[in-house]
Amino acid sequence: MTETLSNWSNTALYIAIVIYAVAFVAFTLDLAGRGSQKKDAAAKKSAAGATSRSRQLVGAAAATEASAGGTELDESSDTVTAASSGTAADAGIIGASAASSTIGASNKGDVRWRDRRNTIFLPIAMMLTVLAFVAHLVATVLRGIAGERVPWSNMFEYSLTSGLLIVAVFLAVQFWQDLRFLGTFITGFVTLTLGVATISFYVDVVPLQPALQSWWLVIHVFVASLGTGFLALGFGLSVLQLVQERREKRIRAGAASKRGMLSAMPSSERLEDLAFRVNVIGFIFWTFTLVAGAIWAERAWGRYWGWDTKEVWTFIIWVVYAGYLHARGTRGWRGAPSAWLSIVGFLTVIFNFGIVNVFFEGLHAYSGM
């Protein structure tokens, strides 16, 4: 029976990997097709920055465009269209007001930004992601039933569960904020993770080692995986922030604004705010992971802290993200420095998972490979 359930789990996992890969392609096609839809007016507004002088320039630009026959403002920033039938002055006022309100919403951190500029590929990609998630969930549950335990006691199972929770966080966050533009990164990352785990880390279902036979395994690893899901979103948002910020600098310098996928995304300031929010949640979960790990270590080995390699890197991750939150919240870091700290933080998470777990020896070297 155990072997049968394990085989069904593997089959469901293969199906999930294939669907994730197709969803990745669909998300990529959506991003590639966005640039041909509308003028990049919203990007010019978002790149104008938060100064009053920039707002005046944006309003003047909107008025100029309106006087030439009407101004179309991007729907993704919840703006309006000044019809060419109106007077130039009226259209200019509408354009300037809409531009100002757009920047104001970004500065106030409005959490209700919705992505209204998309292609037919986006709903298809989201549907495929949900289907892949269901198959992924089935594979994870069957693996746990086959082993009669939680399915995260070795590298393969941890990859299976953490990938599932990353996608779960991505899907759940959509009810709070439209982050579908991160679909390419999320589906690509999970596809790669599951592919590497299947090829390099796969092991048959085996009983738990004595040190893992504890309820703290359920708590500690689950919370760590959940925190990783939020930190992964923060990483994706920070990378986009850097790219968007570079584009906005070119626009402010007078470079021609090209239509592309970045024109359909929030401003760099908004992306930074979103990254900060999800990183805060991830940091809270990671703090609990560190504390729970110490308690579990005392139960299993009779000490709360022993400078084991895995323990040290878990603490390093916590320190990096604590520094990120402190620097941005207390010292007022904004822009690229904040984004780079977020990126470095997630790279330490990846190093902890892919390098420390595999190549470093210690009490946590029980990956089962």
C-alpha positions as CSV (number, residue, x, y, z in Angstrom):
1,M,0.0,0.0,0.0
2,T,2.8,2.4,0.9
3,E,4.5,1.8,-2.5
4,T,1.2,2.3,-4.3
5,L,0.5,5.6,-2.6
6,S,4.1,6.7,-3.2
7,N,3.7,6.0,-6.9
8,W,0.5,8.0,-7.1
9,S,2.2,10.8,-5.3
10,N,5.0,10.8,-7.9
11,T,2.5,10.8,-10.7
12,A,0.6,13.7,-9.3
13,L,3.9,15.5,-8.8
14,Y,5.0,15.0,-12.5
15,I,1.6,16.3,-13.6
16,A,2.1,19.4,-11.4
17,I,5.5,20.1,-12.7
18,V,4.3,20.0,-16.3
19,I,1.3,22.3,-15.6
20,Y,3.6,24.7,-13.7
21,A,5.9,24.8,-16.7
22,V,3.0,25.6,-19.1
23,A,1.7,28.2,-16.6
24,F,5.2,29.8,-16.6
25,V,5.1,30.0,-20.4
26,A,1.6,31.6,-20.3
27,F,2.7,34.2,-17.7
28,T,5.7,35.0,-19.8
29,L,3.6,35.4,-23.0
30,D,1.2,37.7,-21.0
31,L,4.1,40.0,-20.0
32,A,5.6,40.0,-23.5
33,G,2.2,41.0,-25.0
34,R,1.4,43.9,-22.7
35,G,3.6,46.4,-24.4
36,S,1.6,46.6,-27.6
37,Q,-1.7,47.5,-25.9
38,K,-1.5,51.1,-24.8
39,K,0.6,54.2,-24.6
40,D,3.0,54.4,-21.7
41,A,1.4,57.4,-20.1
42,A,1.1,55.8,-16.6
43,A,4.8,55.0,-16.5
44,K,5.6,58.7,-17.2
45,K,3.4,59.7,-14.3
46,S,4.9,57.1,-11.9
47,A,8.4,58.0,-12.9
48,A,7.8,61.6,-12.2
49,G,8.4,61.0,-8.5
50,A,6.9,62.5,-5.4
51,T,8.1,66.1,-5.6
52,S,5.6,68.9,-6.3
53,R,7.7,70.0,-9.3
54,S,7.4,66.5,-10.8
55,R,3.6,66.6,-10.3
56,Q,3.4,69.9,-12.1
57,L,5.4,68.6,-15.0
58,V,3.1,65.5,-15.3
59,G,0.0,67.7,-15.2
60,A,1.4,70.0,-17.8
61,A,2.3,67.0,-20.0
62,A,-1.3,65.7,-19.6
63,A,-2.7,69.1,-20.5
64,T,-0.5,69.3,-23.6
65,E,-1.6,65.9,-24.8
66,A,-5.2,66.8,-24.1
67,S,-5.0,69.9,-26.2
68,A,-3.8,67.9,-29.1
69,G,-7.0,65.9,-29.1
70,G,-7.6,64.1,-25.8
71,T,-5.6,62.2,-23.2
72,E,-5.9,58.5,-22.4
73,L,-4.7,57.6,-19.0
74,D,-3.8,54.1,-18.0
75,E,-6.6,52.0,-16.5
76,S,-4.2,50.1,-14.3
77,S,-3.7,53.3,-12.3
78,D,-7.4,53.9,-11.9
79,T,-7.4,57.0,-14.1
80,V,-9.8,58.5,-16.5
81,T,-10.0,59.4,-20.2
82,A,-10.4,63.0,-21.4
83,A,-12.5,62.8,-24.5
84,S,-11.4,64.8,-27.5
85,S,-14.9,66.4,-27.7
86,G,-14.1,68.5,-24.6
87,T,-12.2,71.7,-24.5
88,A,-8.5,71.7,-24.2
89,A,-8.6,73.4,-20.9
90,D,-11.1,71.0,-19.4
91,A,-9.1,68.0,-20.7
92,G,-5.9,69.4,-19.3
93,I,-7.5,69.8,-15.9
94,I,-8.8,66.3,-16.0
95,G,-5.4,64.9,-17.0
96,A,-3.5,66.9,-14.4
97,S,-6.0,65.9,-11.7
98,A,-5.8,62.2,-12.6
99,A,-2.0,62.3,-12.7
100,S,-1.9,63.9,-9.3
101,S,-4.3,61.4,-7.8
102,T,-2.4,58.5,-9.2
103,I,0.9,59.7,-7.7
104,G,-0.9,60.5,-4.4
105,A,-2.4,57.0,-4.3
106,S,1.1,55.5,-4.7
107,N,2.5,57.7,-2.0
108,K,-0.2,56.8,0.4
109,G,0.4,53.1,-0.1
110,D,-3.1,52.2,-1.4
111,V,-3.3,48.4,-1.1
112,R,-6.1,48.2,-3.7
113,W,-4.0,48.5,-6.9
114,R,-5.4,46.1,-9.5
115,D,-3.8,45.0,-12.7
116,R,-6.2,45.8,-15.5
117,R,-3.8,45.8,-18.4
118,N,-3.3,42.2,-19.4
119,T,-3.7,39.8,-22.2
120,I,-5.8,36.6,-22.7
121,F,-2.8,34.6,-21.4
122,L,-3.1,35.9,-17.9
123,P,-6.4,34.3,-16.9
124,I,-5.2,31.1,-18.6
125,A,-1.9,31.2,-16.6
126,M,-3.8,31.7,-13.3
127,M,-6.1,28.8,-14.1
128,L,-3.2,26.6,-14.9
129,T,-1.4,27.6,-11.7
130,V,-4.5,26.7,-9.6
131,L,-4.7,23.3,-11.4
132,A,-1.0,22.7,-10.8
133,F,-1.4,23.6,-7.2
134,V,-4.2,21.1,-6.8
135,A,-2.0,18.3,-8.3
136,H,0.9,19.5,-6.1
137,L,-1.3,19.3,-3.0
138,V,-2.5,15.8,-3.9
139,A,1.2,14.7,-4.4
140,T,2.2,16.1,-1.0
141,V,-0.8,14.7,0.9
142,L,-0.3,11.2,-0.7
143,R,3.3,11.3,0.3
144,G,2.4,12.1,3.9
145,I,-0.2,9.3,4.0
146,A,2.3,6.8,2.5
147,G,4.8,7.6,5.2
148,E,2.2,8.1,8.0
149,R,3.8,11.3,9.0
150,V,4.2,14.9,7.8
151,P,5.9,15.0,4.4
152,W,8.9,17.2,5.1
153,S,11.5,15.0,6.8
154,N,14.2,15.1,4.0
155,M,15.3,17.4,1.2
156,F,12.9,15.9,-1.4
157,E,9.9,16.2,0.9
158,Y,10.9,19.7,2.1
159,S,11.2,20.9,-1.5
160,L,7.8,19.4,-2.2
161,T,6.2,21.1,0.8
162,S,8.0,24.5,0.6
163,G,7.2,24.7,-3.1
164,L,3.5,24.0,-2.3
165,L,3.4,26.7,0.3
166,I,5.1,29.3,-1.9
167,V,2.4,28.8,-4.5
168,A,-0.3,28.8,-1.8
169,V,1.0,32.2,-0.5
170,F,1.1,33.6,-4.0
171,L,-2.5,32.5,-4.7
172,A,-3.8,33.7,-1.2
173,V,-2.1,37.1,-1.6
174,Q,-4.2,37.8,-4.7
175,F,-7.2,38.4,-2.4
176,W,-5.3,41.3,-0.8
177,Q,-3.2,42.7,-3.7
178,D,-3.1,41.9,-7.4
179,L,0.4,40.4,-7.8
180,R,-0.3,38.3,-10.8
181,F,2.6,39.9,-12.6
182,L,4.9,37.8,-10.3
183,G,3.4,34.6,-11.8
184,T,6.4,34.2,-14.1
185,F,8.8,34.2,-11.2
186,I,6.7,32.0,-8.9
187,T,5.9,29.3,-11.4
188,G,9.4,29.3,-12.8
189,F,11.0,29.1,-9.4
190,V,8.7,26.3,-8.2
191,T,9.1,24.3,-11.5
192,L,12.9,24.5,-11.1
193,T,12.7,23.6,-7.4
194,L,10.5,20.5,-8.0
195,G,12.6,19.5,-11.0
196,V,15.9,19.6,-9.1
197,A,14.3,17.9,-6.1
198,T,12.9,15.1,-8.2
199,I,16.2,14.5,-10.1
200,S,18.7,15.0,-7.3
201,F,17.1,14.6,-4.0
202,Y,14.4,11.9,-4.5
203,V,14.3,9.1,-1.8
204,D,11.7,6.5,-1.1
205,V,9.4,6.8,1.8
206,V,11.3,5.9,5.0
207,P,10.5,6.1,8.7
208,L,11.5,9.2,10.7
209,Q,14.8,9.3,12.4
210,P,14.6,9.6,16.2
211,A,15.6,13.3,16.4
212,L,12.7,14.1,14.0
213,Q,10.0,12.3,15.9
214,S,8.5,15.3,17.6
215,W,5.6,17.7,17.1
216,W,8.2,20.4,16.7
217,L,9.0,19.0,13.3
218,V,5.4,19.9,12.3
219,I,5.6,23.4,13.8
220,H,9.2,24.3,13.0
221,V,9.4,23.2,9.3
222,F,5.9,24.3,8.4
223,V,6.4,27.8,9.7
224,A,9.8,28.0,8.0
225,S,8.2,27.0,4.7
226,L,5.4,29.5,5.1
227,G,7.8,32.3,5.9
228,T,9.9,31.3,2.8
229,G,6.8,31.8,0.7
230,F,6.4,35.4,1.8
231,L,10.1,36.1,1.5
232,A,10.1,34.7,-2.1
233,L,7.3,37.3,-3.0
234,G,9.4,40.0,-1.4
235,F,12.4,38.9,-3.5
236,G,10.4,39.0,-6.7
237,L,9.0,42.4,-5.9
238,S,12.5,43.8,-5.1
239,V,13.9,42.6,-8.4
240,L,11.1,44.3,-10.3
241,Q,11.6,47.4,-8.2
242,L,15.2,47.8,-9.3
243,V,14.2,47.2,-13.0
244,Q,11.3,49.7,-12.7
245,E,13.4,52.3,-10.9
246,R,16.1,52.1,-13.7
247,R,13.4,52.6,-16.3
248,E,11.9,55.6,-14.4
249,K,15.3,57.2,-14.2
250,R,15.7,57.0,-18.0
251,I,12.3,58.6,-18.4
252,R,13.1,61.4,-16.0
253,A,16.3,62.0,-17.9
254,G,14.3,62.6,-21.0
255,A,14.7,59.2,-22.7
256,A,12.0,58.0,-25.0
257,S,9.4,55.9,-23.2
258,K,9.1,52.5,-24.8
259,R,5.9,50.4,-24.5
260,G,6.7,47.2,-22.6
261,M,5.7,45.0,-19.7
262,L,6.9,47.4,-17.1
263,S,4.4,50.0,-18.2
264,A,1.6,47.7,-16.9
265,M,3.2,47.4,-13.4
266,P,3.2,49.6,-10.3
267,S,5.8,52.3,-9.8
268,S,9.1,51.4,-8.2
269,E,7.9,53.2,-5.0
270,R,4.8,51.0,-4.9
271,L,6.8,47.8,-5.6
272,E,9.1,48.8,-2.7
273,D,6.1,49.3,-0.4
274,L,4.7,45.9,-1.3
275,A,8.0,44.1,-0.9
276,F,8.4,45.7,2.6
277,R,4.9,44.5,3.6
278,V,5.4,40.9,2.6
279,N,8.9,40.8,4.0
280,V,7.6,41.9,7.4
281,I,5.2,38.9,7.4
282,G,8.0,36.6,6.3
283,F,10.3,37.9,9.0
284,I,7.7,37.3,11.7
285,F,7.4,33.7,10.5
286,W,11.2,33.3,10.4
287,T,11.5,34.7,13.9
288,F,9.1,32.0,15.1
289,T,11.1,29.5,13.1
290,L,14.3,30.4,15.0
291,V,12.6,30.3,18.4
292,A,10.9,27.0,17.7
293,G,14.1,25.5,16.4
294,A,15.9,26.4,19.6
295,I,13.1,24.8,21.7
296,W,13.2,21.7,19.6
297,A,17.0,21.5,19.9
298,E,16.7,21.6,23.7
299,R,14.2,18.8,23.6
300,A,16.2,16.7,21.1
301,W,19.8,17.4,22.2
302,G,19.6,19.0,25.6
303,R,20.7,22.6,24.6
304,Y,19.0,25.5,23.0
305,W,22.0,26.6,20.8
306,G,25.0,24.7,19.7
307,W,26.5,26.7,16.8
308,D,25.5,23.9,14.4
309,T,25.9,25.1,10.7
310,K,22.2,25.0,10.1
311,E,21.5,27.0,13.3
312,V,24.1,29.6,12.4
313,W,22.6,30.1,8.9
314,T,19.1,30.3,10.2
315,F,20.3,33.1,12.5
316,I,22.2,34.8,9.6
317,I,19.0,34.9,7.6
318,W,17.2,36.5,10.6
319,V,19.9,39.1,11.0
320,V,19.9,40.1,7.4
321,Y,16.1,40.6,7.3
322,A,16.2,42.4,10.7
323,G,18.8,44.7,9.3
324,Y,16.6,45.3,6.2
325,L,13.6,46.2,8.4
326,H,15.6,48.3,10.7
327,A,17.4,50.2,7.9
328,R,14.3,50.9,6.0
329,G,12.1,51.7,9.0
330,T,14.5,53.6,11.3
331,R,17.2,55.0,9.0
332,G,14.8,55.7,6.2
333,W,16.5,53.7,3.5
334,R,14.5,53.9,0.2
335,G,15.0,52.8,-3.3
336,A,17.8,50.5,-4.5
337,P,19.5,50.0,-1.1
338,S,16.3,48.6,0.4
339,A,15.7,46.4,-2.6
340,W,19.3,45.0,-2.5
341,L,19.0,44.1,1.2
342,S,15.7,42.2,0.4
343,I,17.4,40.4,-2.4
344,V,20.5,39.4,-0.3
345,G,18.1,38.2,2.4
346,F,16.4,35.7,0.0
347,L,19.7,34.6,-1.4
348,T,20.8,33.6,2.1
349,V,17.6,31.6,2.3
350,I,18.4,29.8,-1.0
351,F,22.0,29.2,0.2
352,N,20.7,27.8,3.5
353,F,18.4,25.4,1.7
354,G,20.5,24.4,-1.4
355,I,24.1,24.5,-0.1
356,V,24.1,24.2,3.7
357,N,21.6,21.3,3.7
358,V,23.6,19.4,1.1
359,F,27.3,20.1,1.5
360,F,27.7,21.1,5.2
361,E,27.9,18.5,7.9
362,G,26.2,18.9,11.3
363,L,23.4,17.7,13.5
364,H,20.9,18.8,10.8
365,A,22.5,16.7,8.1
366,Y,19.6,14.2,7.9
367,S,18.3,15.0,4.4
368,G,18.0,11.3,3.5
369,M,19.9,11.6,0.2
